[in-house]
């Protein structure tokens, strides 16, 4: 995923999508988290047809661990979808939020 800094603005030529505050991993029952993940995966499949850029604007997760080399339990389908977006040359930008600030450079 791309790092963005305010001094390096992005010019978008194409179709751009924005999303935030999914809060994966927030305390709730397992079914609710799986349903939420499936809805996001379905949405990503739908927009993948025309998206050129996707911006995740923080709090995609409601947790993150300080260890760069550790894959958190669960959400493998979501991580695989991120890899698929990259393979399709869709530019994905991730801004950390106050609930996932420990993600740091995990997706690089």
ZIPELIN-V752920 format. One record per run of one state. SS is the DSSP state (H for helix, E for strand, - for the rest). FROM is the first residue (numbers start at 1). TO is the last residue. If there is no record, write none. Layout:
SS_FROM_TO, SS_FROM_TO
This chain:
-_1_1, E_2_2, -_3_14, E_15_19, -_20_23, E_24_24, -_25_29, H_30_47, -_48_50, E_51_57, -_58_60, E_61_61, -_62_75, H_76_87, -_88_90, E_91_95, -_96_100, H_101_103, -_104_108
